[in-house]
Amino acid sequence: MRSAIKMYTHMNAQTQLTDASPHKVIQLLMAGAIDRLIKVSAMMENQTGGYHDTLSNAIDIILALNCALDMEKGGEISQNLNALYDYMQLQLVQANIEKDYKKVDEVVDLIKTIKDGWDQISDQ
């Protein structure tokens, strides 16, 4: 049953991405990173372990967000986001080394702030 739920979730995500505008894809990526990092933070705080794959996946999402920046068209905003995404990745690596969930929580707050701003932008 668990495998079927996992497959359904994966297929649903694939469908959302296929049908999504570039704006929506960024929203989905940010939401995915937030979701994964909240799970990582809880696992670190509770010292349950097993969070490495989820953390790695979240770092990959942040890297994808960084790669999606259009430095030419985005100007200063893209440069600032680039620096912020680099900072987030560094914080997450440090969080993994130090097993410090507070660093993960800081990154969650940063992504939420960016996502809130992104959500205010029209999808056109």
Helices and strands as residue ranges (DSSP letters): H 2-19, H 22-45, H 52-67, H 71-98, H 101-120
